[in-house]
């Protein structure tokens, strides 16, 4: 079970942190936000308690495991959660293991960015005859997804393979291009609930199918999220991690700390910071308030990796602008550890001999945390006892619920993303999509170009 330590978000542990009076002043408002969120029953909660979504994935388990590779085609909310699960819950060398060593589960690859070098490298790596392609798009019209989909269709045609035997869609249950193709060509399609936005969809078939394919216990994943939701609904803020996270980030924002750094001290958890970045940025970065006023609201998410980014970012965090809160992700017990042998006896190095790499990693986390506090820079810890499916499910739910609470506190809609749509429309125009030919967009009047 995850543990949350907010100690260094507060005075007197961190000078300039939250005072007891400040926390007390916002408790009633936080409680109201919790009540409102629970009553509204958002899609990311509903999906947990409707077994049809997990069952739809379990029903095709045998077919999925008949392949050797899974290529996930998606971008943003259609892939980031699955990437986080795969990276956290499989060994770093997973794709290099034999199928026997993988206990029959699949190698997993992701086609996200439309970088031709990356796409070609992934498709060169897999034998299409032994590969299942999971094409994910809620709208069914995402340009990057549809581009990769057509490349895959062309590859299957060249090899004389039937698309319906190598493709599964994950998309809207009723509408969109992918849904129409699934009906016309009898291609299997899993449902993304209509009330569930992409960045909140990791605990739906969007994340469950890739997770199941690479051996993740998806029941434990959902159980963890359900148990976390019960704590998220607690009206006692001191017992509710999501409510406390929302309170801390809101109060520090009021102090001018508008940047949220997530810093895992684990390579396996680094992709969680990518997932968090999209959730936080796309949900909370809004031009308009709920009553239509221009407010340009938001908190900027940044990812960092401990210990690596102590050598690239911590100088800024300690002595630069006091505009950040830092969230450390800690692992208590790693799957493996490495002993540092006592090779030399000189004082500069001997102190490391006989210790383990995990000891050094944890000491560096504490050292960074305490140095930040001494410089008046607030931080918090989220501790994973081990990295497992249950706690990953908890993590996803706590942060989704926190995001919903932050939306209410900031008086914005955390579930839409109008700022993304204009760029998509301009792209459609540039690529010649019908209906977007006359879209007007600015060209630079004054050009400043250096060759």
GIBEL-V947151 format. One record per run of one state. SS is the DSSP state (a for helix, b for strand, c for the rest). FROM is the first residue (numbers start at 1). TO is the last residue. Records with the same first field share a line. If there is no record, write none. Layout:
BEGIN
SS = FROM-TO / FROM-TO
END
This chain:
BEGIN
c = 1-2 / 6-6 / 11-17 / 19-19 / 41-42 / 50-51 / 59-60 / 65-68 / 74-75 / 79-79 / 90-93 / 97-106 / 112-115 / 126-127 / 138-142 / 159-162 / 166-166 / 173-176 / 186-188 / 193-197 / 201-204 / 214-217 / 233-236 / 240-240 / 255-258 / 265-266 / 285-285 / 289-293 / 298-299 / 306-307 / 312-313 / 320-323 / 332-338 / 340-346 / 351-355 / 375-378 / 385-388 / 411-417 / 431-451
b = 3-5 / 10-10 / 18-18 / 69-73 / 107-111 / 131-137 / 167-172 / 189-192 / 259-264 / 286-288 / 294-297 / 300-305 / 324-331 / 339-339 / 356-356 / 379-384
a = 7-9 / 20-40 / 43-49 / 52-58 / 61-64 / 76-78 / 80-89 / 94-96 / 116-125 / 128-130 / 143-158 / 163-165 / 177-185 / 198-200 / 205-213 / 218-232 / 237-239 / 241-254 / 267-284 / 308-311 / 314-319 / 347-350 / 357-374 / 389-410 / 418-430
END
